[in-house]
Amino acid sequence: MPARFEREKRWRGLEDRPRASRSTLVALVLASATLMTLDQQTGDRSPVEPVRAVVGSAFGPVETATAAVVRPFSAVPTWLRTKGSLRADIRELEAENAGLREQVAAAGYDRNRLAEFEGLTRAAADLGRALVPARVVAYGSAQSFSNTVTIDAGSEAGLRPDMTVVNDDGLVGRVLRVTERSATVLLLVDAESVVGARIGESMEIGFLKGRGELGHPGSLDLELVDDQVIPAQGDSVVSWGSDGAGPYVPGVPIGTVTEVYASVREQSQRAVIEPYVDFSALDVVGVIVPIGTASDRALVRADGSIG
C-alpha cells in the first residue's frame, strides 16, 4: 500500500508541473504588459526607471569594456577604406597644388606679355604706324650675324627685308631676311648695324653704330655730322630716315645720351647712347608695315586698334 501511494503521488506531481509552468508564463506576460503600460504612460516618472538605471549602471562598464576589446577588429575594414581614401585625397591635392604652382609661375609671364602687347598698341598710336605683331622665337648666335633674332612672322604676314622693327620701348632693329613664316632681324646693337639718328633737342643728325653688346645696357656710339655740335647728357635720340627708302622710319625712340667725348686730333664729337630697349629680354615686337598691308594675322592699326 505505501509503495502504491508513493507512485500515485509522483504521477500527480508530473501532471501538475506543466500547469505550474503555464501559470508562470501567463503571470510573466501579464506583468510585462503591465510594466510596459505603466512605463509608456508615466514617462520619466515611470516606476521602471530606477530599475533601468540600476541595470544600466551594472552592465554599462561591461558593454564599454567589450566594445573596447572588439573595436580594433571591427574597425579594420573601415581603416583600410579610410587609408585608401586618404591616399586618393593626397594624390588629388598634390595634383591641384602642382597646377596652382604652374599658374603662379606663369602669372608673371602672362602679365608681362599682356603689358608688352598693350605697349605695342600705344607705340603704334604714338608713331602713327601700322604694325605686324610678332614674337621672338630664337636668338641668332648660330646665324651669319652675331646679334640677330628670329621672329615668328614672315612674308605671309606682309614682311619684307629692310622693314623697321620696334617694341614698346623703342627701336629694335631691321628685318634682314624673310621666309614665308619667319624673319631674321638685325639688332640695333650689332657691330655691323648703322642707323641714322637725330638729337631730339637740337635736331642735329648723326650715325649710330652698335658695339655688339647684347646685355643690358648695350651701348651705342653716335657720331654727329656737325663736329661743332656738343650733345648734352640726357638728350633723347630718335631714328632719322625715310618712309620710302628705309630701312628705318624716322622718329622712333632709340635712347639717351650718357657720355660725350671730344677728339682733338679728329676734331669730332662722339656721344655714348644708352638704348631704351633691353635687347637681352626681347619677346613681343612689331614690324612697321605700310597701312593697308595684307597679312595672315591681325594688325595693330596706326590708331592703336587691332584689326
LINQUIBEL-V482300 format. One record per run of one state. SS is the DSSP state (2 for helix, 1 for strand, 0 for the rest). FROM is the first residue (numbers start at 0). LEN is the number of residues. If there is no record, write none. Layout:
ss->SS from->FROM len->LEN
ss->SS from->FROM len->LEN
This chain:
ss->0 from->0 len->1
ss->2 from->1 len->44
ss->0 from->45 len->3
ss->2 from->48 len->26
ss->0 from->74 len->1
ss->2 from->75 len->52
ss->0 from->127 len->2
ss->1 from->129 len->10
ss->0 from->139 len->8
ss->1 from->147 len->4
ss->0 from->151 len->3
ss->2 from->154 len->3
ss->0 from->157 len->6
ss->1 from->163 len->3
ss->0 from->166 len->4
ss->1 from->170 len->8
ss->0 from->178 len->4
ss->1 from->182 len->5
ss->0 from->187 len->6
ss->1 from->193 len->6
ss->0 from->199 len->5
ss->1 from->204 len->6
ss->0 from->210 len->8
ss->1 from->218 len->6
ss->0 from->224 len->11
ss->1 from->235 len->4
ss->0 from->239 len->13
ss->1 from->252 len->11
ss->0 from->263 len->4
ss->1 from->267 len->8
ss->0 from->275 len->3
ss->2 from->278 len->3
ss->0 from->281 len->2
ss->1 from->283 len->6
ss->0 from->289 len->9
ss->1 from->298 len->2
ss->0 from->300 len->5
ss->1 from->305 len->1
ss->0 from->306 len->1
